[in-house]
């Protein structure tokens, strides 16, 4: 049997069913086939995702003003303004810094349907001096539904095993069924209108300040090395071994000493 809209097609089975030959007998079978085909035609509406010819094309990069605003304030002041705007609308701010602010808010439009919206604002400085900032806002929407879960009680007895008792309970559980970025222009327009109460906005139509491009500078030439200076080499001193030779030479050049004259007594004694 071939599949038909998620079910097995019953046309081959109905063909072999014994039907009366009278026209009145064929009417119930034809009516059953008509009801079956009508149910298959409405099945994709009840179960999204069964249709195979679904085409989705995101409309990204077609607008630069829906998520962006230019602010005449510093980066820290811009994020502080975003934090105050979210707090004024009941958002639970879980991240707040000089660069980003994020908060969550919960909705319950129906008893079994819940929505969770997460708003995030990123603050990026423009140019130098920290006097102008770009604020980028985006919101994510998560959808939850309540599902009932049946729980049965079981009792383990030693030597016998596990015994299931006919006691059951039903618990309600939130199940996430969808997540999507909010693309409603009015949603962001209302946020930025509230955002303007806390920080001055740049005039409409002004272009964002381009970030300065760092210019590569040539490295400074290395200083020339200083000329090497040679230390004066001291002359070797005369060694002690040369002193006796000089003394002997001086003694040789000196005149011989004359003997002292003798007295008359010494001469008579000789």
SEDOMI-958168 format. One record per residue: residue in three letters; y, x, z of N, C-alpha, C, CB in turn. Coordinates in steps of 0.001 Angstrom, whole numbers, plus 500000, padded with zeros to 6 digits. Glycine has a CB too. Example, Ala and Ser with C-alpha at 12.3 -4.5 7.8 and 13.67 -1.06 7.14 Angstrom:
SEDOMI-958168
ALA494310513190507800495500512300507800496700513200507800495527511308509046
SER497750512850507080498940513670507140500030512900507870499402514084505725
END
This chain:
SEDOMI-958168
UNK498801500845500000500000500000500000501241500875500000500010499047501223
UNK502284500475499321503508501252499215504533500756500226504076501177497791
UNK505405501623500727506412501194501710507486500348501063507049502402502392
UNK507978499403501830509047498521501351510018498292502490508481497164500819
UNK511180498997502466512242498831503470511751499178504858512774497403503458
UNK510922500206504992510454500594506315509182499894506726511509500326507323
UNK508711498852506026507464498156506322506543498282505128507716496665506671
UNK505271497954505330504338497942504216504534496666503415502880498061504712
UNK504622496829502129504871495679501269503641494789501267505233496124499827
UNK503844493522501489502743492566501594502479491841500289503033491562502678
UNK503146492266499218502925491572497949501490491702497466503867492106496893
UNK500847492920497507499451492984497067498526492160497938498980494411497051
UNK498860492022499238497986491242500117498118489764499820498311491513501589
UNK499357489314499578499562487888499314498918487489497999501059487551499293
UNK498799488443497083498222488124495787496764487715495916498349489309494849
UNK496048488290496897494628487982497061494380486882498086493876489227497466
UNK495432486308498655495223485219499595494802483968498839496498484955500423
UNK493848483197499399493428481953498732494503480893498887492085481439499308
UNK495096480506497777496120479479497780495627478279496986497445480016497200
UNK495989477107497388495593475912496623496183475973495234496044474618497335
UNK495459475350494302495884475368492906496984474380492613494723475090492016
UNK497280473482493521498316472491493284499686473125493492498131471269494211
UNK500697472624492811502058473179493018502534473054494447503053472487492108
UNK502117472006495140502542471849496540501910472908497435502179470451497056
UNK500714473373497044500055474394497872500660475766497682498578474451497558
UNK501273476001496518501858477330496297503221477474496965501989477604494804
UNK503863476406497317505205476489497883505260477255499210505749475102498084
UNK504322477062500163504401477854501405504307479351501161503299477438502355
UNK503430479776500196503322481208499911504573481762499288502157481474499007
UNK505155481035498366506393481490497760507534481537498776506764480586496597
UNK507538480568499684508567480569500732508421481767501655508499479279501547
UNK507172482133501965506947483308502822507421484585502148505464483433503182
UNK507157484713500834507630485906500116509149485966500083507078485924498687
UNK509784484821499901511245484808499865511836485223501198511755483430499482
UNK511247484739502298511739485124503624511529486616503882511037484300504711
UNK510394487156503415510122488578503614511124489443502873508711488918503160
UNK511427489067501617512395489824500849513793489729501445512410489345499421
UNK514143488555501964515450488409502593515564489266503842515712486954502938
UNK514478489366504600514488490219505799514626491688505445513217490007506612
UNK513954492114504342514087493514503922515494493819503438513082493837502822
UNK516148492857502813517503493091502325518487493260503463517943491954501430
UNK518276492632504600519189492734505736518790493831506700519253491422506468
UNK517668494521506456517200495537507401518144496723507523515842496026506991
UNK518697497285506434519611498431506612520831498124507446520060498929505285
UNK521286496870507487522434496538508318522073496613509799522956495143507971
UNK520804496257510137520390496302511536519988497693511980519251495354511765
UNK519509498528511044519055499874511380519801500864510496517506500016511202
UNK520965501381510926521731502324510099520936503596509858523075502662510763
UNK521083504143508674520407505370508312519236505171507400519962506062509515
UNK518757503911507218517635503670506335518042503689504873516992502358506670
UNK519298503402504598519726503426503204519802504866502730521091502717503027
UNK519276505103501540519177506468501012520372506857500159517916506614500200
UNK521139505896499700522255506207498809523573506335499559522378505141497740
UNK523520506604500869524737506758501661525364508107501358524440506620503176
UNK526619508122500995527355509344500714528555509434501637527796509397499240
UNK528741510622502192529843510839503135530610512071502708529323510992504596
UNK531917511908502553532792513013502166533917513114503186533360512812500721
UNK533959514166503998535040514287504990536377514515504320534752515428505964
UNK537401513905504886538756514019504339539543515113505061539497512672504449
UNK538947516282505144539602517397505822540611518074504899538562518417506309
UNK541575518754505528542556519596504839543435518800503869541843520707504084
UNK543614517502504149544531516723503318545838516420504031543874515429502891
UNK545966516851505291547194516620506038547359517743507047547178515232506744
UNK548583518228507155548876519300508111549798518850509232549494520475507395
UNK550183517591509231551129517106510231550497516170511244552267516411509557
UNK549277515690511017548690514733511944548314515394513266547466514079511319
UNK547817516601513228547341517274514443548304518343514950545991517901514185
UNK549416518593514278550264519749514591551698519320514840550216520775513455
UNK552308519952515842553733519809516104554287521181516476554004518762517237
UNK555558521400516115556243522648516431557237522394517556556959523228515177
UNK557181523237518562557918523024519800558875524187520015556953522872521007
UNK560085523870520480561077524895520822560949525239522305562527524407520491
UNK559852525845522644559584526221524040558535527317524043559109524989524892
UNK558336527905525208557351528971525339555937528390525315557586529769526639
UNK554977529276525214553575528845525147553141528166526443552662530043524852
UNK553491528742527577553087528163528858553759526811529083553426529119530009
UNK555020526680528708555717525412528899555148524327527988557213525584528639
UNK554713524694526789554135523726525865552827523162526406553904524367524499
UNK551964524024526908550693523544527468550917522743528748549752524726527749
UNK551937523085529506552241522302530704552709520900530316553316523009531558
UNK553464520776529247553883519456528769552689518638528304554896519594527631
UNK551730519277527632550518518569527209549698518110528409549664519465526306
UNK549626518923529442548885518533530641549528517315531309548816519708531633
UNK550840517308531396551523516167532011551352514899531168553019516479532199
UNK551357515048529851551173513875528995549782513275529173551400514247527526
UNK548751514100529293547399513590529486547232512971530874546377514709529283
UNK547809513602531887547699513057533238548406511706533356548281514042534252
UNK549476511514532613550199510249532696549414509088532104551526510370531996
UNK548386509390531299547578508339530690546193508210531318547437508600529217
UNK545976508826532467544716508671533175543614509605532755544249507314533019
UNK543915510642532013542882511601531612542535512513532786543353512440530395
UNK541261512865532880540801513820533878540870515220533260539344513481534366
UNK541866515987533661542080517312533090541123518289533758543558517771533266
UNK540246518873532952539289519843533487539590521275533074537902519483533045
UNK540481521468532110540881522809531681542386522812531458540121523244530383
UNK543065523734532113544522523841531969544907525304532113545272522957533028
UNK545422525884531031545862527272531040547093527382530148544725528235530560
UNK547585528594529983548746528809529131548407528732527655549366530141529437
UNK547121528628527300546702528594525900546059527271525492545740529714525635
UNK545434526542526425544720525323526060544681524359527232543298525649525591
UNK544699523051526896544571521981527880543535521002527337545958521267528161
UNK542587520582528181541539519650527779541346518621528878540209520393527479
UNK541164517367528485540955516280529440540046515210528859542292515665529850
UNK539429514391529734538501513339529333538951512000529907537067513672529794
UNK538598510960529159538858509604529595537693508720529160540205509080529023
UNK537327507743530008536143506920529779536562505470529554535158507026530972
UNK535867504819528606536148503425528257534829502649528251536867503322526862
UNK534943501345528532533791500441528483534248499111527873533173500225529918
UNK534319499048526538534774497805525915533796496660526088535022498028524455
UNK532503496953526236531478495944526458530603496366527621530629495725525189
UNK529766495415528066528942495705529244527913496788528967528241494445529717
UNK527428496889527738526380497850527416526855498941526469525203497139526813
UNK528153499081526263528694500100525365529749500902526121529299499455524074
UNK529643502208526051530573503106526727531115504109525710529881503838527921
UNK532388504462525887533033505462525048533627506547525940534128504819524150
UNK533538507770525455534126508916526154535002509676525169533018509851526758
UNK536283509840525489537246510508524621537674511811525290538482509593524330
UNK537513512895524575537944514214525058539126514677524206536766515260525000
UNK540262514894524849541489515328524177541692516810524461542729514491524651
UNK542005517558523404542198519000523548543464519409522797540959519789523018
UNK544311520192523474545572520677522900545577522196523035546832520032523617
UNK545764522875521907545816524333521871547248524752521559544814524913520815
UNK547782525696522340549161526174522187549125527593521629549936526131523552
UNK549750527775520466549778529083519812551219529516519605549022529047518461
UNK551605530705520066552998531155519912553318531464518457553262532397520779
UNK554593531307518102555084531619516763556142532713516858555661530351516071
UNK556001533724516044556995534790516000557017535606517281558365534212515741
UNK558145536225517515558330537089518671559340536472519627558787538489518236
UNK559231536840520879560162536355521891559662535179522690561431535987521254
UNK558558534551522280557970533423523004558984532292523196557439533886524364
UNK559670531925522104560648530840522160560242529667521284562016531343521740
UNK559162529801520529558699528732519652557175528736519658559259528904518200
UNK556586527517519723555139527380519866554643526247518977554752527124521343
UNK553439526406518463552759525351517711551722524698518613552093525917516417
UNK551708523359518642550753522589519438549782521900518486551483521544520352
UNK548491522150518675547429521569517852546602520623518737546520522696517212
UNK546555519351518380545858518332519172544694517774518371546824517192519589
UNK543564517581519031542389516959518437541640516205519523541472518016517757
UNK540973515125519128540257514270520078538854514002519549541022512933520317
UNK537882514041520453536475513781520133536025512535520866535577514991520507
UNK535356511631520144534907510357520712533382510302520703535501509157519922
UNK532795510106521883531349509952522043531024508508522409530804510923523124
UNK529963507971521811529561506578522038528202506558522722529515505779520697
UNK528112505735523783526885505596524555526515504116524648527047506217525971
UNK525218503855524694524711502500524908523721502552526067524035501922523605
UNK523503501392526671522587501294527807521199500924527297523091500247528845
UNK520219501728527655518822501468527327518050501238528615518207502641526515
UNK517148500264528554516320499948529720515021500723529632516043498425529818
UNK514658501378530717513456502199530789512545501590531837513793503690531127
UNK511300501294531452510315500718532361509571501831533077509329499806531601
UNK509477501705534385508757502663535216507661501938535971509714503386536196
UNK506441502493535966505311501928536699504906502877537809504117501652535759
UNK504480502317538921504091503106540084502613503447540004504401502351541389
UNK502272504667540426500877505115540455500595505738541804500578506126539309
UNK499346505586542262498932506066543579497696506932543407498653504881544556
UNK497749508145543952496623509060543863495796509014545142497109510486543592
UNK494498508773545003493573508699546139492542509801545972492883507288546236
UNK492337510589547021491384511674546952489963511184546764491471512508548185
UNK489253511803545816487876511427545526487745510280544553487185511074546780
UNK488776509531544355488728508387543423489546508677542186489240507103544100
UNK490729509264542368491611509536541250492924508806541407490952509149539948
UNK493582508650540314494872507996540303494704506523539992495804508657539294
UNK495352505712540777495272504269540623496661503755540280494719503585541912
UNK496786503056539187498069502481538778498230501113539393498179502396537245
UNK499325500925540073499599499645540710500402498764539753500362499846542046
UNK500224497509539781500961496601538884502383496355539365500228495268538762
UNK503060497427539775504438497318540225505297498093539226504617497866541697
UNK506225497449538599507070498084537594508536497865537953506762497528536179
UNK509344498794537509510787498718537739511502499084536445511228499661538908
UNK512671498561536278513473498790535084514761499492535476513774497459534349
UNK515014500627534835516223501412535088517092501407533844515872502865535504
UNK518404501399534056519363501458532953519815502902532763520584500526533221
UNK519745503370531529520094504746531201521074504764530042518837505567530860
UNK522108505616530154523063505783529066522495506755528038524430506286529601
UNK522471506319526799521948507134525706523067507363524701520714506454525028
UNK523291508621524348524329508956523373523835508629521979524728510449523472
UNK524603507825521256524200507382519925525168507824518842524068505887519901
UNK526277508440519181527231508858518153528318509747518709527853507655517497
UNK528854510607517842529952511496518212530799511726516969529426512854518803
UNK532114511587517110532994511671515948534384512108516379533060510319515212
UNK535029512915515539536412513304515764537335512167515346536753514597514992
UNK538265511833516202539191510733515915540147511166514813539979510310517195
UNK540235510351513778541110510635512630542185509574512456540288510740511353
UNK542456508810513487543480507772513412544862508419513545543263506692514519
UNK545705508213512549547046508815512567547892508243513695547752508595511224
UNK547770506947513956548560506316515009548184506848516396548376504800514965
UNK546936507206516573546514507751517864547270509040518179544995508010517870
UNK547324509953517242548024511217517470549534511022517471547633512241516405
UNK550035510065516721551469509813516721551933509331518087551831508788515648
UNK551155508466518702551521507982520049551442509109521071550600506818520480
UNK550466509991520921550365511113521861551572512027521755549086511911521608
UNK551991512368520550553113513286520390554440512627520773553177513788518951
UNK554539511313520642555739510642521133555846510773522645555734509163520728
UNK554730510661523328554732510888524773554928512364525096553428510384525395
UNK554425513237524262554543514681524455556002515128524372553701515430523413
UNK556803514464523548558204514838523371559044514576524616558790514089522200
UNK558557513778525540559327513526526760559364514734527687558751512339527498
UNK558458515656527517558343516778528442558768518105527827556930516885528934
UNK558982518155526506559338519424525876560120519110524596558057520292525567
UNK561135519930524265561902519663523026561092520040521793563238520443523032
UNK561206519204520765560483519429519522561406520095518499559921518096518967
UNK560794520824517574561560521430516492562000520354515513560731522515515770
UNK563141520507514858563578519493513887562547519284512798564908519890513262
UNK562434518052512349561463517727511305561838518431510015561382516203511082
UNK560835518921509335561049519602508064561210521096508172562234519049507406
UNK561289521624509392561415523074509543560041523705509447562092523443510890
UNK559982524792508745558711525483508567558417526319509791558729526360507305
UNK557157526556509969556747527376511097557132528823510854555240527254511339
UNK557385529524511941557771530922511857556536531746511554558451531399513164
UNK556660532599510559555535533440510201555365534543511244555729534040508795
UNK554121534799511543553838535862512490554145537210511847552368535799512963
UNK554751538142512590555064539450512003553801540221511676555941540268512949
UNK553799540845510505552658541641510076552881543072510528552457541565508531
UNK551987543620511290552173545002511745552148545971510575551093545383512761
UNK553172546861510501553282547852509433552672549153509927554769548059508994
UNK551774549666509117551123550926509493552100552075509319549845551168508647
UNK552394552792510359553321553928510332552534555216510221554221553950511593
UNK553120556163509458552459557458509287552494558223510599553131558281508160
UNK551439558910510913551437559668512184552444560803512145550034560231512481
UNK553087561081513254554081562152513349553399563499513147554815562112514719
UNK554065564419512412553432565740512194553272566487513503554261566588511210
UNK552204567215513569551933567989514783552910569153514874550469568504514798
UNK553411569489516052554350570627516203553686571933515815554870570720517652
UNK554503572827515205553986574124514776553607574944515995555022574880513912
UNK552509575652515907552117576463517075553094577604517325550708577028516882
UNK553344577896518559554267578980518933553673580326518559554583578940520445
UNK554532581306518138553986582637517782553367583315518986555084583538517193
UNK552262583940518689551537584610519772552291585866520195550092584967519334
UNK552475586077521465553163587256522020552126588219522552554168586856523146
UNK552275589494522167551334590530522631551882591168523895551095591615521530
UNK551080591216524881551493591832526148551573593346526002550514591458527281
UNK552573593936526653552743595412526603551583596086527300554087595851527261
UNK551006597011526563549867597729527124550394598907527935548890598211526002
UNK550150598975529211550654600104530020549989601410529616550418599843531518
UNK550797602470529641550252603787529320549337604243530441551382604816529089
UNK548294604885530029547359605329531094547993606409531950546038605858530483
UNK547867606285533215548412607278534152547565608538534145548487606700535578
UNK548199609606534512547461610871534576546398610798535634548399612045534856
UNK545273611216535271544159611155536230544313612259537265542789611281535504
UNK543608612042538305543685613014539406543025614332539062543045612444540651
UNK542107614266538031541396615507537700542299616515536974540173615193536834
UNK543400616051536340544288616958535633545274617675536553545042616204534584
UNK545486617185537746546449617805538654546071619235539048546586616964539895
UNK544868619530539376544553620928539746544801621881538601543101621051540199
UNK544527621516537328544754622406536201546229622731536063544226621786534913
UNK547105621678536213548530621940536126548997622886537259549307620614536178
UNK548441622715538447548831623575539576548408625012539321548210623067540893
UNK547188625177538707546727626542538443547599627214537373545244626531537997
UNK548035626389536391548882626988535355550244627400535938549079625995534180
UNK550752626577536816552028626934537438551898628174538328552558625757538259
UNK550779628309538977550573629471539838550443630761539026549330629271540699
UNK549857630616537825549705631822536982551049632292536450548749631546535805
UNK551927631372536128553227631734535606554168632269536691553848630542534930
UNK553927631967537925554820632408539006554690633931539214554493631645540334
UNK555790634701539541555708636160539774554956636474541063557121636780539833
UNK554345637608541029553550638024542193554465638351543373552669639251541842
UNK554038638151544556554831638390545753554785639896546111554306637515546941
UNK555955640425546415556050641833546819555684641978548297557479642386546557
UNK554956643044548595554614643229550019555853643548550849553574644355550181
UNK555847643191552057556989643414552938557101644926553284556847642550554244
UNK558301645487553401558468646930553747557939647228555163559979647345553651
UNK557315648388555258556735648773556556557807649501557401555465649694556349
UNK557603649520558687558545650170559603558213651665559729558510649484561002
UNK559141652478560396558953653914560557557732654183561412560197654563561178
UNK557483653434562423556344653644563286555056653478562508556381652690564464
UNK555019652411561634553789652225560858553557653389559890553846650901560082
UNK554630653914559331554464655009558418553991656276559161555773655268557676
UNK554511656613560383554107657797561155552697657658561611555016658019562354
UNK552289656404561843550893656197562263549933656442561131550695654792562799
UNK550339656157559905549466656424558766549343657902558525549979655735557518
END
